Amino acid sequence: MFDNAPQQRSRKSVYEQWVAHQGVPLIQGHYIADLKTTPVEPWARRNAAGCFINHDASNTSNDCYLLELAPGQETTPQHQLYEEMIYVLRGRGATSVWYDEHRKSSFEWGAGSLFAIPMNAWHQHFNASGSEPVRYIGVTSAPIAINLYGDPEFIFNCDYRFISRYAGEADYFSGDGTLTGMVWETNFVADVPNYALLAYPERGAGGRNIKFTLARNQMGAHVSEFPIGTYKKAHRHGPGAHVIILNGDGYSLMWNEGEPIQRFDWQPGTLVIPPNRTFHQHFNVGASPARYLALRFSGNEESKAAVRNLVSSRSVKLGGDQIEYEDQDPSIHRMFVQDTARHGVEVQMEEFVVAATR
Ligand SMILES: [Fe+2]
């Protein structure tokens, strides 16, 4: 079914062929205005509806999809040789996870919940409502796994149990965990929009942050919040950070060195995926703190050791990938001042931005 023979290789990778074979829409892009209203189509294999969202590096790093589950329905059980983090956009329900079907780990979730499926564990999602659909976004490492082995049948039909990640514990998704530095290691976060954060001055303007490692994954996540009337510092890093806006009203700027700056407006439900090594900067122009969840390809190991030495938090003048406020294009601050004024919000950047940039 999947063309992996060198002499007949098509232009599409095995992952891309697999996506096309799912029979649901594929959206290509780095910006989705509202994940809650993005069109989905019936997805027979999952007993649900869905769509895939692919970006510049989806074929080589991580991908993203939306799944919508009708009232009272459940997904077809599946297991998979790749990692998956799930954030619930709307609705409420439950998930069962297992290696041994006589020993399932089951837990309930609602809009705002975040969890991960342990590697290769069977899992099934249930919509607990008889009237409202469930919709979630899943970020996975399927592209690497499917392209590495070149055969999706293997990815979905391997019986190996990764007991170092999950050993069938009944309380696996209780929400307990361990905090190391800025990293909360857990398997379930019930309410990400209201989760308590830690001070994170490195990215500027009174920001707060927490990083999540879920289900012993290599992939990682973090939540960032910045106050009313502020914006963060520009920075860049590798591909695959899926930034989901949870609260607030604002915009992100994205640009490559020497190229025009592009603007992307956001509100709760917007998805922004900064391309590989593209500078990006987030601005809060609304009357409440702005908070986002980033579901990333990269893990949190380096954060545990030395978050203050991260290249993405070090000035470009010092060989890093962050633009300090005093070094940014002055038009960036002017645009922010105009936008906050339009929203009737007072700028709170005086202590962060030097006079030269005003
Ligand atoms: Fe970033």
Boltz pocket constraint, residues with backbone or C-beta under 6 A from the ligand:
constraints:
  - pocket:
      binder: B
      contacts: [[A, 235], [A, 236], [A, 237], [A, 241], [A, 274], [A, 280]]
      max_distance: 6.0
